[in-house]
Amino acid sequence: MDTRLYDEPPKRKKGQRGRPRKYGRKYTPKRIAHLKRSMVTLPLYGKEQEVRYRSKVLMAHFLGGRLVRVVWCEFKSESGHWKKAHLLLS
């Protein structure tokens, strides 16, 4: 699946010429890494599990530019290592 995510386009200035932008700046892994990371303990799968996540409202290109809440979440394994980040959209 194509996961191109963008900020909302900037507001047009008065008297600005040309077609208005559909999308703002693209979200790259580097920009995602700068988002605030939160950590919580949740009851998942019958036990307490540590989860850390980053969240932002962005425009999804593959949904026609619709605004969605995007959450990158990582779960802690039983060995104490953080698993690969998963992408959730709502």
Biotite code that builds the C-alpha atoms (Angstrom):
import biotite.structure as struc

atoms = struc.array([
    struc.Atom([0.000, 0.000, 0.000], chain_id="A", res_id=1, res_name="MET", atom_name="CA", element="C"),
    struc.Atom([1.141, 3.510, -0.790], chain_id="A", res_id=2, res_name="ASP", atom_name="CA", element="C"),
    struc.Atom([1.534, 5.435, 2.484], chain_id="A", res_id=3, res_name="THR", atom_name="CA", element="C"),
    struc.Atom([2.247, 8.972, 1.314], chain_id="A", res_id=4, res_name="ARG", atom_name="CA", element="C"),
    struc.Atom([1.268, 11.322, 4.131], chain_id="A", res_id=5, res_name="LEU", atom_name="CA", element="C"),
    struc.Atom([1.260, 15.131, 4.034], chain_id="A", res_id=6, res_name="TYR", atom_name="CA", element="C"),
    struc.Atom([0.577, 18.187, 6.173], chain_id="A", res_id=7, res_name="ASP", atom_name="CA", element="C"),
    struc.Atom([-2.396, 20.330, 5.256], chain_id="A", res_id=8, res_name="GLU", atom_name="CA", element="C"),
    struc.Atom([-1.533, 22.825, 2.499], chain_id="A", res_id=9, res_name="PRO", atom_name="CA", element="C"),
    struc.Atom([-0.574, 26.346, 3.590], chain_id="A", res_id=10, res_name="PRO", atom_name="CA", element="C"),
    struc.Atom([-3.257, 29.030, 3.474], chain_id="A", res_id=11, res_name="LYS", atom_name="CA", element="C"),
    struc.Atom([-3.238, 31.136, 0.317], chain_id="A", res_id=12, res_name="ARG", atom_name="CA", element="C"),
    struc.Atom([-2.057, 34.696, 0.558], chain_id="A", res_id=13, res_name="LYS", atom_name="CA", element="C"),
    struc.Atom([-4.315, 37.462, -0.709], chain_id="A", res_id=14, res_name="LYS", atom_name="CA", element="C"),
    struc.Atom([-3.700, 38.061, -4.417], chain_id="A", res_id=15, res_name="GLY", atom_name="CA", element="C"),
    struc.Atom([-1.636, 34.888, -4.838], chain_id="A", res_id=16, res_name="GLN", atom_name="CA", element="C"),
    struc.Atom([-1.707, 33.563, -8.375], chain_id="A", res_id=17, res_name="ARG", atom_name="CA", element="C"),
    struc.Atom([-1.886, 30.020, -9.623], chain_id="A", res_id=18, res_name="GLY", atom_name="CA", element="C"),
    struc.Atom([-3.664, 26.884, -8.601], chain_id="A", res_id=19, res_name="ARG", atom_name="CA", element="C"),
    struc.Atom([-3.997, 26.275, -4.853], chain_id="A", res_id=20, res_name="PRO", atom_name="CA", element="C"),
    struc.Atom([-1.879, 23.464, -3.432], chain_id="A", res_id=21, res_name="ARG", atom_name="CA", element="C"),
    struc.Atom([-3.621, 20.163, -2.684], chain_id="A", res_id=22, res_name="LYS", atom_name="CA", element="C"),
    struc.Atom([-1.078, 18.947, -0.137], chain_id="A", res_id=23, res_name="TYR", atom_name="CA", element="C"),
    struc.Atom([1.457, 20.442, 2.252], chain_id="A", res_id=24, res_name="GLY", atom_name="CA", element="C"),
    struc.Atom([4.925, 19.131, 3.114], chain_id="A", res_id=25, res_name="ARG", atom_name="CA", element="C"),
    struc.Atom([5.470, 15.374, 2.851], chain_id="A", res_id=26, res_name="LYS", atom_name="CA", element="C"),
    struc.Atom([6.011, 13.376, 6.035], chain_id="A", res_id=27, res_name="TYR", atom_name="CA", element="C"),
    struc.Atom([9.294, 11.473, 5.843], chain_id="A", res_id=28, res_name="THR", atom_name="CA", element="C"),
    struc.Atom([10.783, 9.066, 8.424], chain_id="A", res_id=29, res_name="PRO", atom_name="CA", element="C"),
    struc.Atom([13.043, 11.908, 9.585], chain_id="A", res_id=30, res_name="LYS", atom_name="CA", element="C"),
    struc.Atom([10.047, 14.190, 10.248], chain_id="A", res_id=31, res_name="ARG", atom_name="CA", element="C"),
    struc.Atom([8.176, 11.338, 11.963], chain_id="A", res_id=32, res_name="ILE", atom_name="CA", element="C"),
    struc.Atom([11.149, 10.787, 14.308], chain_id="A", res_id=33, res_name="ALA", atom_name="CA", element="C"),
    struc.Atom([10.814, 14.404, 15.502], chain_id="A", res_id=34, res_name="HIS", atom_name="CA", element="C"),
    struc.Atom([7.215, 13.916, 16.689], chain_id="A", res_id=35, res_name="LEU", atom_name="CA", element="C"),
    struc.Atom([6.673, 13.664, 20.459], chain_id="A", res_id=36, res_name="LYS", atom_name="CA", element="C"),
    struc.Atom([6.737, 10.046, 21.623], chain_id="A", res_id=37, res_name="ARG", atom_name="CA", element="C"),
    struc.Atom([4.374, 8.965, 24.407], chain_id="A", res_id=38, res_name="SER", atom_name="CA", element="C"),
    struc.Atom([4.543, 5.779, 26.461], chain_id="A", res_id=39, res_name="MET", atom_name="CA", element="C"),
    struc.Atom([1.651, 3.989, 28.180], chain_id="A", res_id=40, res_name="VAL", atom_name="CA", element="C"),
    struc.Atom([0.925, 0.618, 29.748], chain_id="A", res_id=41, res_name="THR", atom_name="CA", element="C"),
    struc.Atom([-2.261, -0.983, 28.421], chain_id="A", res_id=42, res_name="LEU", atom_name="CA", element="C"),
    struc.Atom([-4.108, -4.240, 29.157], chain_id="A", res_id=43, res_name="PRO", atom_name="CA", element="C"),
    struc.Atom([-3.645, -6.035, 25.808], chain_id="A", res_id=44, res_name="LEU", atom_name="CA", element="C"),
    struc.Atom([-4.093, -9.713, 25.010], chain_id="A", res_id=45, res_name="TYR", atom_name="CA", element="C"),
    struc.Atom([-4.820, -10.570, 28.641], chain_id="A", res_id=46, res_name="GLY", atom_name="CA", element="C"),
    struc.Atom([-1.706, -8.929, 30.144], chain_id="A", res_id=47, res_name="LYS", atom_name="CA", element="C"),
    struc.Atom([-0.204, -5.512, 30.815], chain_id="A", res_id=48, res_name="GLU", atom_name="CA", element="C"),
    struc.Atom([1.829, -4.372, 27.795], chain_id="A", res_id=49, res_name="GLN", atom_name="CA", element="C"),
    struc.Atom([4.051, -1.306, 27.337], chain_id="A", res_id=50, res_name="GLU", atom_name="CA", element="C"),
    struc.Atom([3.288, 0.682, 24.203], chain_id="A", res_id=51, res_name="VAL", atom_name="CA", element="C"),
    struc.Atom([5.021, 3.779, 22.860], chain_id="A", res_id=52, res_name="ARG", atom_name="CA", element="C"),
    struc.Atom([3.464, 5.820, 20.097], chain_id="A", res_id=53, res_name="TYR", atom_name="CA", element="C"),
    struc.Atom([3.577, 8.980, 17.983], chain_id="A", res_id=54, res_name="ARG", atom_name="CA", element="C"),
    struc.Atom([0.423, 10.585, 16.626], chain_id="A", res_id=55, res_name="SER", atom_name="CA", element="C"),
    struc.Atom([-0.498, 13.349, 14.149], chain_id="A", res_id=56, res_name="LYS", atom_name="CA", element="C"),
    struc.Atom([-3.469, 14.411, 11.975], chain_id="A", res_id=57, res_name="VAL", atom_name="CA", element="C"),
    struc.Atom([-2.293, 14.281, 8.352], chain_id="A", res_id=58, res_name="LEU", atom_name="CA", element="C"),
    struc.Atom([-3.636, 14.074, 4.806], chain_id="A", res_id=59, res_name="MET", atom_name="CA", element="C"),
    struc.Atom([-3.486, 10.579, 3.262], chain_id="A", res_id=60, res_name="ALA", atom_name="CA", element="C"),
    struc.Atom([-2.770, 10.687, -0.482], chain_id="A", res_id=61, res_name="HIS", atom_name="CA", element="C"),
    struc.Atom([-4.138, 7.153, -0.999], chain_id="A", res_id=62, res_name="PHE", atom_name="CA", element="C"),
    struc.Atom([-7.488, 8.279, 0.487], chain_id="A", res_id=63, res_name="LEU", atom_name="CA", element="C"),
    struc.Atom([-7.849, 11.242, -1.863], chain_id="A", res_id=64, res_name="GLY", atom_name="CA", element="C"),
    struc.Atom([-6.392, 13.764, 0.567], chain_id="A", res_id=65, res_name="GLY", atom_name="CA", element="C"),
    struc.Atom([-8.707, 12.930, 3.456], chain_id="A", res_id=66, res_name="ARG", atom_name="CA", element="C"),
    struc.Atom([-7.574, 14.047, 6.922], chain_id="A", res_id=67, res_name="LEU", atom_name="CA", element="C"),
    struc.Atom([-6.872, 11.061, 9.186], chain_id="A", res_id=68, res_name="VAL", atom_name="CA", element="C"),
    struc.Atom([-5.362, 10.499, 12.622], chain_id="A", res_id=69, res_name="ARG", atom_name="CA", element="C"),
    struc.Atom([-2.097, 8.612, 12.021], chain_id="A", res_id=70, res_name="VAL", atom_name="CA", element="C"),
    struc.Atom([-0.529, 6.648, 14.901], chain_id="A", res_id=71, res_name="VAL", atom_name="CA", element="C"),
    struc.Atom([2.849, 4.896, 14.776], chain_id="A", res_id=72, res_name="TRP", atom_name="CA", element="C"),
    struc.Atom([2.924, 2.421, 17.681], chain_id="A", res_id=73, res_name="CYS", atom_name="CA", element="C"),
    struc.Atom([5.606, 0.067, 18.984], chain_id="A", res_id=74, res_name="GLU", atom_name="CA", element="C"),
    struc.Atom([5.058, -2.810, 21.397], chain_id="A", res_id=75, res_name="PHE", atom_name="CA", element="C"),
    struc.Atom([7.626, -4.104, 23.885], chain_id="A", res_id=76, res_name="LYS", atom_name="CA", element="C"),
    struc.Atom([8.391, -7.815, 23.455], chain_id="A", res_id=77, res_name="SER", atom_name="CA", element="C"),
    struc.Atom([8.669, -10.250, 26.345], chain_id="A", res_id=78, res_name="GLU", atom_name="CA", element="C"),
    struc.Atom([12.463, -10.126, 25.968], chain_id="A", res_id=79, res_name="SER", atom_name="CA", element="C"),
    struc.Atom([12.368, -6.347, 26.606], chain_id="A", res_id=80, res_name="GLY", atom_name="CA", element="C"),
    struc.Atom([13.103, -5.185, 23.050], chain_id="A", res_id=81, res_name="HIS", atom_name="CA", element="C"),
    struc.Atom([10.864, -2.792, 21.115], chain_id="A", res_id=82, res_name="TRP", atom_name="CA", element="C"),
    struc.Atom([9.223, -4.325, 18.059], chain_id="A", res_id=83, res_name="LYS", atom_name="CA", element="C"),
    struc.Atom([8.969, -2.642, 14.650], chain_id="A", res_id=84, res_name="LYS", atom_name="CA", element="C"),
    struc.Atom([6.557, 0.313, 14.480], chain_id="A", res_id=85, res_name="ALA", atom_name="CA", element="C"),
    struc.Atom([3.032, -0.328, 13.163], chain_id="A", res_id=86, res_name="HIS", atom_name="CA", element="C"),
    struc.Atom([0.971, 2.293, 11.345], chain_id="A", res_id=87, res_name="LEU", atom_name="CA", element="C"),
    struc.Atom([-2.669, 2.824, 12.385], chain_id="A", res_id=88, res_name="LEU", atom_name="CA", element="C"),
    struc.Atom([-5.133, 5.145, 10.655], chain_id="A", res_id=89, res_name="LEU", atom_name="CA", element="C"),
    struc.Atom([-8.491, 6.344, 11.938], chain_id="A", res_id=90, res_name="SER", atom_name="CA", element="C"),
])
